Amino acid sequence: MSYLRFDKTLMTNLEETLPKEILRTNRSGAYHCTTIVDCNTRKYHGLLVIPIPEIDDENHVLLSSLDATVIQHGAEFNLGLHKFRGDNYSPRGHKYIREYECEKVPTTWYRVGGVILKKETLFEHYENRILIRYTLVDAHSATTLRFRPFLAFRSVRQYTHENAAASREYQLIDNGIKTCMYPGYPDLYMQFNKKNEFIFQPDWYRGMEYPKEQERGYDSNEDLYVPGYFEMEIKKGESIVFAAGVKEVKTRSLKKTFEEEMDERTPRDNFQHCLVNAAHQFTNRQNGEAYILAGYPWFKCRARDMFISLPGLTLAINEQFKYDEVMVTACKAIRSFISGEANDLKVTEMEHPDVLLWAVWCIQQFAKMVSKEECIQKYGDLLKDIMEYLSQEKHPNLFLHANGLLYTNGYDKAVTWMNSTANGRPVIPRTGYVVEINALWYNALRFVADIAGEGAFRDSLNELADRAAASFVDTFLNEHGYLLDYVDGRMMDWSVRPNMIFAAAFDYSPLNTRQKKGIVDICSKELLTPKGLRSLSPKSGGYNPNYVGPQSQRDYAYHQGTAWPWLAGFYFEAYLKIYKMSALGFIERHMIGFEDEMTSHCIGSIPELFDGNPPFKGRGAVSFAMNVAEILRTLYLLNKYNY
């Protein structure tokens, strides 16, 4: 039985299936995302969603969906499903679904009378093209298939509505058509591997509704254009392959291409393989550069997310070559930033004060998980340049004080991962001495000193680390045994937040074992949930654990009690360091909470965040790189301890 499998009972229950989404991607940022019953519930959903750099830096929905209809003895059975205004669903094709599974590719079995039809969907790895294979498993009489494409040709941030400017022009090509609704967009090629008849029957389907956008307080209605439909006969045992992309294909090769692409897929037959598959989806290549996307469906490459995610997404699953590829681009971004030179790389937020320190941590994981000697050879000069850049106060928003700690101004602009804003100001103005920035700073000083070799540079780093260690404890450790979140003169944040866990998790820490244990224990008591660490303790003021409602309401809740899985990776690392072998069973039990997510939200992946209170519902982006990465790194650490 498939690890990711849903039977008829669940598939015909929209209350259960509409919250379950599926994501397939290629390596250039294009994706296919919808629900497991093929009913789009977000404006970001679509069958073919691709970046079009000639227009802007957003993704664009070209092909929203493709409705298949089974025709026997003149009777039509439409397998599609759309939500329209007034809570109306049509044509309710989900009632024909008998089974859905997603071991290698999303696969749906439909039964219409004596007809059993199997549908398999995959995204080509290196082309902006979606492939769908329909196989007539069984039929007792002549069967015809009709396919009706729903076109959008719009940004994922917008909607399309019926208009006179949309072009109805199309051209017949090999076993299909090409069409383009608006100037500036590429042609959309829709083809089959066998001859078919295209019936030009242009129309707009009006008033489609996306409930996920309603939940988020956004506009939620659009109209989609249907140019007509394709029709062809299909015999029992026959397979038909549909392709939609921005280049014409040789239709004779479609069956072979589908098989070859299928063979390359990682089977999602257990928890770890699901996460490995999800990890591969964040890899993004553009113009010869390699990036890590922060998440789907709306995130791009953010520097902090990239450095935190990279070890777990690559090294933890024995894919060093991918780490090396991304670091080539990342090193260019770092060099450009510290030299003040402009670049056209697609890495954002390099200027945030903790980013270079997370880059050092990322390289430190390479030294631990691959080779210290290879790390020195590849990144030794870069590490030295980063530390000199920071210690000489060349960073525009990091100031090295005489006490050895780094000071940053976060009052007017959010500068850490807790970056939500409201009315142009940070919801949490973390400013002054920020706890994880200085934990990262101390860790970086000791790590780079350790690999620097004998000499004045190493001595200067260690001398600075000695000062920082004493000041760190004096500044952050309070009489209750946990760390203040940030300190700025007489202003200090006594909230119990997860950012202190880094000081207990990093290999080099200014804290002693007793102090680390105190932090781990308070995180266990007040922050730990089955889905990660809360961003704020329920005992602290302003606790707001439910990430729901319109944008402004969600902004205030984003880091005020919501639970984040990626933080659990550092918590588990600290827990292992304190409790050693006795921690293994505890962590393995907590992994169950994440494994449950493999059949929820976006199946086979981990969403951006969770509500901080039961039932800990997944929210935000459907698949989030840092979360997948840190769970994979935790599994790596567990395996290392076990063997």
C-alpha positions as semicolon CSV with decimal commas, in nm:
position;residue;x (nm);y (nm);z (nm)
1;M;0,000;0,000;0,000
2;S;0,123;0,348;-0,086
3;Y;0,249;0,566;0,200
4;L;0,044;0,861;0,071
5;R;-0,291;0,710;-0,018
6;F;-0,650;0,829;0,024
7;D;-0,957;0,614;-0,045
8;K;-1,302;0,692;-0,183
9;T;-1,450;0,772;0,156
10;L;-1,212;1,062;0,208
11;M;-1,188;1,176;-0,154
12;T;-1,563;1,232;-0,185
13;N;-1,569;1,443;0,133
14;L;-1,475;1,798;0,030
15;E;-1,446;1,910;0,390
16;E;-1,156;1,666;0,423
17;T;-0,995;1,697;0,080
18;L;-1,004;2,069;0,000
19;P;-0,751;2,152;0,278
20;K;-0,511;1,891;0,135
21;E;-0,287;2,035;-0,136
22;I;-0,031;1,889;-0,373
23;L;0,280;2,063;-0,505
24;R;0,499;1,960;-0,797
25;T;0,787;2,177;-0,921
26;N;1,070;2,192;-1,168
27;R;1,416;2,342;-1,119
28;S;1,346;2,691;-1,252
29;G;1,074;2,807;-1,014
30;A;0,775;2,680;-1,211
31;Y;0,519;2,467;-1,033
32;H;0,184;2,292;-1,036
33;C;-0,021;2,328;-0,720
34;T;-0,382;2,248;-0,638
35;T;-0,588;2,035;-0,400
36;I;-0,587;1,657;-0,422
37;V;-0,933;1,671;-0,587
38;D;-0,803;1,920;-0,849
39;C;-1,018;2,205;-0,722
40;N;-0,819;2,528;-0,706
41;T;-0,871;2,707;-0,373
42;R;-0,598;2,975;-0,399
43;K;-0,511;3,235;-0,659
44;Y;-0,164;3,074;-0,650
45;H;-0,304;2,740;-0,765
46;G;-0,270;2,629;-1,123
47;L;-0,175;2,345;-1,352
48;L;0,108;2,542;-1,514
49;V;0,250;2,831;-1,312
50;I;0,579;2,973;-1,439
51;P;0,814;3,268;-1,391
52;I;0,814;3,515;-1,682
53;P;1,113;3,745;-1,620
54;E;1,030;3,950;-1,931
55;I;0,720;4,075;-1,746
56;D;0,822;4,087;-1,378
57;D;0,974;3,876;-1,100
58;E;0,646;3,703;-1,012
59;N;0,510;3,365;-1,119
60;H;0,221;3,360;-1,365
61;V;-0,070;3,119;-1,401
62;L;-0,101;3,023;-1,767
63;L;-0,311;2,708;-1,747
64;S;-0,538;2,704;-1,443
65;S;-0,687;2,358;-1,487
66;L;-0,786;2,091;-1,736
67;D;-1,128;1,927;-1,707
68;A;-1,156;1,574;-1,844
69;T;-1,493;1,433;-1,948
70;V;-1,568;1,065;-2,009
71;I;-1,826;1,004;-2,284
72;Q;-2,001;0,669;-2,335
73;H;-2,319;0,603;-2,535
74;G;-2,366;0,979;-2,565
75;A;-2,366;1,029;-2,188
76;E;-2,108;1,278;-2,052
77;F;-1,938;1,248;-1,712
78;N;-1,723;1,553;-1,630
79;L;-1,443;1,473;-1,384
80;G;-1,361;1,838;-1,308
81;L;-1,435;2,034;-0,993
82;H;-1,458;2,411;-0,944
83;K;-1,595;2,629;-0,668
84;F;-1,825;2,910;-0,773
85;R;-1,987;3,190;-0,575
86;G;-2,245;3,094;-0,321
87;D;-2,067;2,778;-0,212
88;N;-2,158;2,606;-0,537
89;Y;-1,934;2,328;-0,666
90;S;-1,951;2,218;-1,026
91;P;-1,929;1,979;-1,204
92;R;-1,854;1,775;-0,887
93;G;-1,628;1,524;-1,059
94;H;-1,480;1,425;-0,722
95;K;-1,773;1,188;-0,669
96;Y;-1,617;0,960;-0,934
97;I;-1,282;0,935;-0,754
98;R;-1,215;0,592;-0,609
99;E;-0,856;0,636;-0,492
100;Y;-0,572;0,886;-0,482
101;E;-0,208;0,815;-0,410
102;C;0,117;1,003;-0,448
103;E;0,415;0,771;-0,417
104;K;0,602;0,881;-0,727
105;V;0,356;1,119;-0,892
106;P;0,003;1,233;-0,802
107;T;-0,225;0,956;-0,926
108;T;-0,606;0,954;-0,928
109;W;-0,835;0,662;-1,015
110;Y;-1,184;0,747;-1,141
111;R;-1,472;0,506;-1,187
112;V;-1,765;0,601;-1,408
113;G;-1,997;0,303;-1,450
114;G;-1,782;0,038;-1,614
115;V;-1,504;0,284;-1,694
116;I;-1,191;0,298;-1,478
117;L;-0,963;0,589;-1,571
118;K;-0,621;0,651;-1,418
119;K;-0,464;0,999;-1,422
120;E;-0,096;1,066;-1,342
121;T;0,057;1,416;-1,328
122;L;0,420;1,524;-1,332
123;F;0,627;1,834;-1,399
124;E;0,927;1,805;-1,630
125;H;1,246;1,874;-1,435
126;Y;1,414;2,114;-1,673
127;E;1,128;2,247;-1,887
128;N;0,830;2,464;-1,801
129;R;0,595;2,187;-1,902
130;I;0,331;1,982;-1,722
131;L;0,255;1,627;-1,837
132;I;-0,061;1,432;-1,759
133;R;-0,106;1,068;-1,855
134;Y;-0,457;0,924;-1,878
135;T;-0,487;0,544;-1,892
136;L;-0,814;0,365;-1,963
137;V;-0,775;0,075;-1,724
138;D;-1,114;-0,077;-1,800
139;A;-1,415;-0,010;-2,021
140;H;-1,695;-0,227;-2,159
141;S;-1,785;-0,013;-2,458
142;A;-1,649;0,259;-2,686
143;T;-1,511;0,552;-2,484
144;T;-1,432;0,910;-2,579
145;L;-1,238;1,163;-2,373
146;R;-1,297;1,537;-2,389
147;F;-1,050;1,788;-2,242
148;R;-1,143;2,149;-2,166
149;P;-0,852;2,383;-2,070
150;F;-0,912;2,680;-1,837
151;L;-0,673;2,966;-1,914
152;A;-0,573;3,255;-1,685
153;F;-0,257;3,427;-1,823
154;R;-0,209;3,639;-1,510
155;S;0,027;3,700;-1,221
156;V;-0,026;3,491;-0,907
157;R;-0,087;3,824;-0,729
158;Q;-0,381;3,918;-0,952
159;Y;-0,701;3,783;-1,100
160;T;-0,832;3,764;-1,454
161;H;-1,183;3,873;-1,547
162;E;-1,384;3,860;-1,866
163;N;-1,255;4,128;-2,100
164;A;-1,248;4,220;-2,466
165;A;-0,868;4,253;-2,477
166;A;-0,809;3,880;-2,434
167;S;-0,710;3,727;-2,766
168;R;-0,915;3,436;-2,897
169;E;-0,662;3,359;-3,166
170;Y;-0,512;3,012;-3,181
171;Q;-0,312;2,803;-3,425
172;L;-0,331;2,433;-3,489
173;I;0,000;2,254;-3,427
174;D;0,105;1,891;-3,406
175;N;-0,181;1,717;-3,219
176;G;-0,285;2,035;-3,042
177;I;-0,298;2,414;-3,045
178;K;-0,097;2,713;-2,935
179;T;-0,254;3,030;-2,802
180;C;-0,168;3,347;-2,611
181;M;-0,424;3,566;-2,437
182;Y;-0,218;3,886;-2,396
183;P;0,090;4,054;-2,552
184;G;0,409;4,000;-2,353
185;Y;0,317;3,647;-2,252
186;P;0,469;3,340;-2,417
187;D;0,255;3,113;-2,632
188;L;0,094;2,824;-2,446
189;Y;0,134;2,494;-2,633
190;M;-0,124;2,224;-2,551
191;Q;-0,062;1,892;-2,724
192;F;-0,143;1,522;-2,701
193;N;0,055;1,220;-2,809
194;K;-0,221;1,114;-3,051
195;K;-0,443;1,279;-3,306
196;N;-0,747;1,458;-3,173
197;E;-1,012;1,706;-3,277
198;F;-1,006;2,057;-3,136
199;I;-1,347;2,224;-3,124
200;F;-1,321;2,603;-3,106
201;Q;-1,590;2,706;-2,858
202;P;-1,466;3,018;-2,677
203;D;-1,634;3,112;-2,350
204;W;-1,568;3,262;-2,008
205;Y;-1,644;3,069;-1,691
206;R;-1,748;3,341;-1,451
207;G;-1,747;3,376;-1,076
208;M;-1,492;3,115;-0,976
209;E;-1,410;3,149;-0,608
210;Y;-1,099;3,071;-0,402
211;P;-1,185;3,003;-0,035
212;K;-0,825;3,021;0,087
213;E;-0,810;3,381;-0,030
214;Q;-1,138;3,452;0,148
215;E;-0,987;3,316;0,469
216;R;-0,692;3,551;0,428
217;G;-0,913;3,855;0,378
218;Y;-0,840;3,903;0,007
219;D;-1,052;3,931;-0,306
220;S;-1,136;3,581;-0,413
221;N;-1,325;3,576;-0,744
222;E;-1,215;3,549;-1,103
223;D;-1,327;3,446;-1,450
224;L;-1,135;3,195;-1,661
225;Y;-1,126;3,168;-2,038
226;V;-1,190;2,838;-2,216
227;P;-1,099;2,844;-2,589
228;G;-1,278;2,519;-2,665
229;Y;-1,211;2,150;-2,612
230;F;-1,009;1,856;-2,741
231;E;-1,179;1,525;-2,813
232;M;-1,047;1,178;-2,897
233;E;-1,132;0,813;-2,864
234;I;-0,946;0,591;-2,621
235;K;-0,927;0,211;-2,610
236;K;-0,907;-0,015;-2,308
237;G;-0,545;-0,035;-2,191
238;E;-0,444;0,273;-2,392
239;S;-0,261;0,570;-2,242
240;I;-0,290;0,929;-2,364
241;V;-0,033;1,192;-2,262
242;F;-0,122;1,562;-2,248
243;A;0,152;1,827;-2,244
244;A;0,119;2,197;-2,167
245;G;0,422;2,423;-2,190
246;V;0,581;2,725;-2,352
247;K;0,760;2,527;-2,623
248;E;0,626;2,290;-2,885
249;V;0,712;1,923;-2,835
250;K;0,743;1,627;-3,067
251;T;0,427;1,445;-2,969
252;R;0,566;1,104;-3,060
253;S;0,814;1,138;-2,776
254;L;0,562;1,226;-2,504
255;K;0,511;0,871;-2,378
256;K;0,886;0,812;-2,356
257;T;0,942;1,148;-2,187
258;F;0,677;1,068;-1,929
259;E;0,836;0,732;-1,848
260;E;1,186;0,880;-1,823
261;E;1,067;1,159;-1,594
262;M;0,877;0,907;-1,381
263;D;1,191;0,696;-1,334
264;E;1,379;0,998;-1,195
265;R;1,127;1,058;-0,916
266;T;1,212;0,980;-0,553
267;P;0,944;0,744;-0,419
268;R;0,756;0,899;-0,129
269;D;0,719;0,569;0,052
270;N;0,817;0,684;0,403
271;F;0,855;0,996;0,614
272;Q;1,215;1,069;0,523
273;H;1,166;1,011;0,150
274;C;0,874;1,255;0,153
275;L;1,100;1,518;0,306
276;V;1,379;1,442;0,056
277;N;1,131;1,488;-0,226
278;A;1,018;1,816;-0,072
279;A;1,381;1,926;-0,030
280;H;1,443;1,880;-0,402
281;Q;1,156;2,116;-0,481
282;F;1,330;2,417;-0,325
283;T;1,629;2,394;-0,560
284;N;1,604;2,670;-0,818
285;R;1,829;2,747;-1,115
286;Q;1,817;3,070;-1,312
287;N;2,069;3,200;-1,564
288;G;2,334;2,952;-1,455
289;E;2,299;3,030;-1,083
290;A;2,162;2,797;-0,814
291;Y;1,932;2,917;-0,538
292;I;1,714;2,788;-0,258
293;L;1,358;2,918;-0,265
294;A;1,230;2,999;0,083
295;G;0,896;2,831;0,018
296;Y;0,597;2,777;-0,207
297;P;0,388;2,919;-0,351
298;W;0,490;3,282;-0,299
299;F;0,842;3,299;-0,155
300;K;1,159;3,377;-0,346
301;C;1,524;3,326;-0,245
302;R;1,585;3,502;0,088
303;A;1,943;3,503;0,213
304;R;1,873;3,406;0,574
305;D;1,641;3,122;0,474
306;M;1,895;2,997;0,222
307;F;2,179;2,971;0,473
308;I;1,966;2,813;0,745
309;S;1,810;2,566;0,500
310;L;2,108;2,463;0,293
311;P;2,274;2,206;0,526
312;G;1,949;2,020;0,591
313;L;1,830;2,028;0,231
314;T;2,160;1,896;0,093
315;L;2,426;1,767;0,332
316;A;2,179;1,589;0,560
317;I;2,060;1,379;0,264
318;N;2,407;1,316;0,123
319;E;2,380;1,563;-0,165
320;Q;2,696;1,768;-0,125
321;F;2,700;1,856;-0,495
322;K;2,383;2,059;-0,446
323;Y;2,533;2,237;-0,146
324;D;2,837;2,324;-0,358
325;E;2,621;2,454;-0,644
326;V;2,417;2,685;-0,422
327;M;2,724;2,806;-0,232
328;V;2,887;2,918;-0,556
329;T;2,600;3,161;-0,601
330;A;2,581;3,242;-0,229
331;C;2,951;3,328;-0,215
332;K;2,905;3,570;-0,505
333;A;2,619;3,735;-0,316
334;I;2,831;3,765;0,000
335;R;3,129;3,905;-0,188
336;S;2,912;4,160;-0,366
337;F;2,754;4,271;-0,040
338;I;3,070;4,315;0,162
339;S;3,239;4,497;-0,126
340;G;2,937;4,719;-0,187
341;E;2,911;4,613;-0,550
342;A;2,581;4,574;-0,733
343;N;2,484;4,238;-0,880
344;D;2,194;4,081;-1,064
345;L;2,168;3,776;-0,838
346;K;1,823;3,675;-0,716
347;V;1,921;3,671;-0,347
348;T;1,722;3,914;-0,135
349;E;1,771;4,058;0,216
350;M;2,149;4,018;0,222
351;E;2,167;4,341;0,420
352;H;1,995;4,201;0,729
353;P;2,241;4,202;1,021
354;D;2,224;3,831;1,104
355;V;2,264;3,702;0,747
356;L;2,646;3,689;0,731
357;L;2,649;3,516;1,070
358;W;2,405;3,254;0,944
359;A;2,634;3,212;0,642
360;V;2,919;3,129;0,881
361;W;2,695;2,877;1,060
362;C;2,603;2,723;0,723
363;I;2,970;2,679;0,633
364;Q;3,038;2,541;0,982
365;Q;2,788;2,262;0,911
366;F;2,989;2,174;0,600
367;A;3,300;2,140;0,815
368;K;3,113;1,908;1,055
369;M;2,917;1,701;0,804
370;V;3,171;1,676;0,521
371;S;3,529;1,776;0,599
372;K;3,704;2,043;0,803
373;E;3,999;2,040;0,565
374;E;3,778;2,078;0,258
375;C;3,591;2,357;0,435
376;I;3,914;2,548;0,495
377;Q;4,018;2,498;0,135
378;K;3,687;2,615;-0,013
379;Y;3,568;2,875;0,235
380;G;3,860;2,971;0,457
381;D;3,929;3,301;0,281
382;L;3,562;3,392;0,271
383;L;3,521;3,325;0,644
384;K;3,818;3,546;0,722
385;D;3,679;3,826;0,507
386;I;3,336;3,801;0,673
387;M;3,482;3,820;1,023
388;E;3,706;4,113;0,934
389;Y;3,411;4,290;0,773
390;L;3,202;4,250;1,088
391;S;3,474;4,318;1,345
392;Q;3,578;4,634;1,159
393;E;3,215;4,756;1,173
394;K;3,172;4,784;0,799
395;H;2,820;4,644;0,816
396;P;2,566;4,928;0,793
397;N;2,358;4,797;1,083
398;L;2,598;4,604;1,308
399;F;2,811;4,785;1,563
400;L;3,079;4,612;1,769
401;H;3,081;4,754;2,120
402;A;3,368;4,750;2,366
403;N;3,202;4,465;2,557
404;G;3,247;4,237;2,253
405;L;2,877;4,222;2,162
406;L;2,711;4,328;1,839
407;Y;2,448;4,600;1,849
408;T;2,183;4,654;1,580
409;N;1,906;4,903;1,521
410;G;1,579;4,717;1,479
411;Y;1,343;4,980;1,610
412;D;1,238;5,128;1,276
413;K;1,282;4,822;1,055
414;A;1,255;4,451;1,128
415;V;1,606;4,306;1,111
416;T;1,574;3,945;1,232
417;W;1,370;3,643;1,126
418;M;1,086;3,784;1,339
419;N;1,015;4,030;1,061
420;S;0,640;4,100;1,065
421;T;0,543;4,464;1,029
422;A;0,225;4,665;1,080
423;N;0,172;5,023;0,962
424;G;0,530;5,028;0,838
425;R;0,678;4,943;1,180
426;P;0,802;4,612;1,326
427;V;0,541;4,430;1,532
428;I;0,829;4,318;1,754
429;P;1,098;4,592;1,749
430;R;1,392;4,368;1,839
431;T;1,671;4,619;1,873
432;G;2,001;4,669;2,053
433;Y;2,173;4,349;2,169
434;V;1,964;4,073;2,007
435;V;2,011;3,732;2,168
436;E;2,050;3,507;1,860
437;I;2,266;3,760;1,675
438;N;2,514;3,754;1,960
439;A;2,489;3,377;2,000
440;L;2,571;3,352;1,628
441;W;2,852;3,605;1,675
442;Y;3,019;3,410;1,956
443;N;2,981;3,083;1,764
444;A;3,133;3,244;1,453
445;L;3,428;3,389;1,646
446;R;3,522;3,053;1,797
447;F;3,460;2,850;1,482
448;V;3,664;3,074;1,251
449;A;3,939;3,097;1,514
450;D;3,943;2,718;1,532
451;I;4,008;2,679;1,159
452;A;4,229;2,989;1,118
453;G;4,553;2,829;1,228
454;E;4,816;2,993;1,448
455;G;4,861;3,369;1,416
456;A;4,743;3,714;1,508
457;F;4,406;3,674;1,334
458;R;4,318;3,371;1,543
459;D;4,436;3,541;1,862
460;S;4,226;3,848;1,791
461;L;3,914;3,637;1,734
462;N;3,964;3,443;2,056
463;E;4,030;3,761;2,256
464;L;3,709;3,910;2,118
465;A;3,520;3,588;2,193
466;D;3,641;3,595;2,556
467;R;3,500;3,945;2,597
468;A;3,176;3,854;2,421
469;A;3,125;3,545;2,639
470;A;3,136;3,733;2,967
471;S;2,919;4,014;2,833
472;F;2,667;3,772;2,684
473;V;2,597;3,611;3,019
474;D;2,586;3,944;3,201
475;T;2,354;4,096;2,942
476;F;2,107;3,819;2,860
477;L;2,092;3,566;3,146
478;N;1,832;3,666;3,402
479;E;1,758;3,543;3,752
480;H;1,485;3,309;3,623
481;G;1,738;3,103;3,429
482;Y;1,644;3,200;3,074
483;L;1,776;3,459;2,829
484;L;1,630;3,800;2,757
485;D;1,525;3,829;2,393
486;Y;1,692;4,166;2,335
487;V;1,844;4,441;2,545
488;D;1,879;4,808;2,453
489;G;2,006;5,013;2,743
490;R;1,738;5,006;3,009
491;M;1,487;4,853;2,768
492;M;1,485;4,476;2,775
493;D;1,242;4,211;2,657
494;W;1,160;3,959;2,929
495;S;0,928;3,761;2,701
496;V;1,001;3,390;2,685
497;R;1,087;3,342;2,320
498;P;1,263;3,062;2,129
499;N;1,556;3,273;2,010
500;M;1,752;3,180;2,320
501;I;1,764;2,815;2,208
502;F;2,042;2,893;1,961
503;A;2,282;2,973;2,245
504;A;2,224;2,620;2,376
505;A;2,234;2,450;2,035
506;F;2,543;2,597;1,870
507;D;2,873;2,409;1,897
508;Y;3,037;2,713;2,053
509;S;2,833;2,874;2,327
510;P;2,911;3,135;2,595
511;L;2,691;2,934;2,835
512;N;2,795;2,649;3,061
513;T;2,612;2,317;3,069
514;R;2,389;2,412;3,363
515;Q;2,282;2,732;3,191
516;K;2,211;2,549;2,866
517;K;2,001;2,294;3,051
518;G;1,798;2,573;3,208
519;I;1,719;2,713;2,864
520;V;1,629;2,373;2,718
521;D;1,403;2,299;3,014
522;I;1,210;2,626;2,994
523;C;1,167;2,580;2,619
524;S;1,032;2,233;2,692
525;K;0,784;2,368;2,947
526;E;0,660;2,681;2,773
527;L;0,743;2,670;2,403
528;L;0,747;2,310;2,280
529;T;0,450;2,186;2,076
530;P;0,406;1,879;1,851
531;K;0,476;2,113;1,555
532;G;0,782;2,302;1,676
533;L;0,862;2,582;1,918
534;R;0,618;2,860;1,985
535;S;0,741;3,206;1,896
536;L;0,617;3,330;2,234
537;S;0,525;3,162;2,561
538;P;0,155;3,152;2,658
539;K;0,266;3,301;2,991
540;S;0,410;3,610;2,823
541;G;0,209;3,920;2,740
542;G;0,062;3,952;2,392
543;Y;0,031;3,577;2,329
544;N;-0,163;3,536;2,004
545;P;-0,134;3,178;1,880
546;N;-0,380;3,167;1,588
547;Y;-0,255;3,281;1,248
548;V;-0,595;3,358;1,095
549;G;-0,798;3,645;0,954
550;P;-0,705;3,935;0,727
551;Q;-0,344;4,040;0,665
552;S;-0,325;4,293;0,950
553;Q;-0,458;4,042;1,201
554;R;-0,215;3,777;1,081
555;D;0,078;4,020;1,098
556;Y;0,019;4,069;1,470
557;A;0,000;3,693;1,528
558;Y;0,293;3,591;1,303
559;H;0,554;3,577;1,582
560;Q;0,338;3,609;1,889
561;G;0,273;3,246;1,973
562;T;0,264;3,058;1,643
563;A;0,474;2,740;1,629
564;W;0,767;2,702;1,389
565;P;0,907;2,356;1,300
566;W;1,253;2,483;1,199
567;L;1,315;2,605;1,553
568;A;1,257;2,250;1,675
569;G;1,567;2,142;1,482
570;F;1,787;2,360;1,702
571;Y;1,591;2,264;2,012
572;F;1,647;1,895;1,941
573;E;2,015;1,959;1,875
574;A;2,046;2,132;2,213
575;Y;1,844;1,855;2,379
576;L;2,082;1,593;2,240
577;K;2,382;1,784;2,374
578;I;2,232;1,800;2,722
579;Y;2,066;1,461;2,756
580;K;2,278;1,254;2,514
581;M;2,150;0,901;2,441
582;S;1,851;0,939;2,672
583;A;1,720;1,210;2,437
584;L;1,675;0,977;2,140
585;G;1,338;0,831;2,236
586;F;1,203;1,174;2,328
587;I;1,298;1,324;1,991
588;E;1,178;1,024;1,793
589;R;0,838;1,055;1,959
590;H;0,823;1,422;1,864
591;M;0,897;1,333;1,502
592;I;0,551;1,173;1,492
593;G;0,396;1,520;1,509
594;F;0,575;1,613;1,187
595;E;0,510;1,281;1,017
596;D;0,138;1,341;1,067
597;E;0,177;1,640;0,835
598;M;0,271;1,416;0,542
599;T;-0,101;1,356;0,479
600;S;-0,219;1,705;0,579
601;H;-0,196;2,057;0,440
602;C;0,050;2,010;0,149
603;I;0,093;1,635;0,139
604;G;0,452;1,518;0,166
605;S;0,584;1,850;0,296
606;I;0,574;2,089;0,594
607;P;0,390;2,424;0,589
608;E;0,532;2,756;0,702
609;L;0,395;2,766;1,056
610;F;0,128;2,628;1,288
611;D;-0,115;2,768;1,537
612;G;0,042;2,764;1,883
613;N;-0,262;2,602;2,045
614;P;-0,436;2,269;1,971
615;P;-0,518;2,138;1,720
616;F;-0,200;2,311;1,590
617;K;-0,335;2,373;1,242
618;G;-0,087;2,436;0,961
619;R;-0,088;2,787;0,813
620;G;0,091;3,010;0,565
621;A;0,296;2,884;0,271
622;V;0,217;2,523;0,187
623;S;0,583;2,413;0,180
624;F;0,862;2,591;0,370
625;A;1,231;2,528;0,316
626;M;1,365;2,594;0,667
627;N;1,109;2,357;0,820
628;V;1,183;2,071;0,582
629;A;1,556;2,133;0,620
630;E;1,569;2,130;0,998
631;I;1,356;1,818;1,029
632;L;1,591;1,645;0,784
633;R;1,890;1,767;0,983
634;T;1,729;1,632;1,300
635;L;1,686;1,292;1,135
636;Y;2,053;1,311;1,035
637;L;2,155;1,384;1,397
638;L;1,940;1,098;1,524
639;N;2,094;0,860;1,274
640;K;2,441;0,977;1,374
641;Y;2,369;0,903;1,740
642;N;2,216;0,565;1,661
643;Y;2,516;0,454;1,458
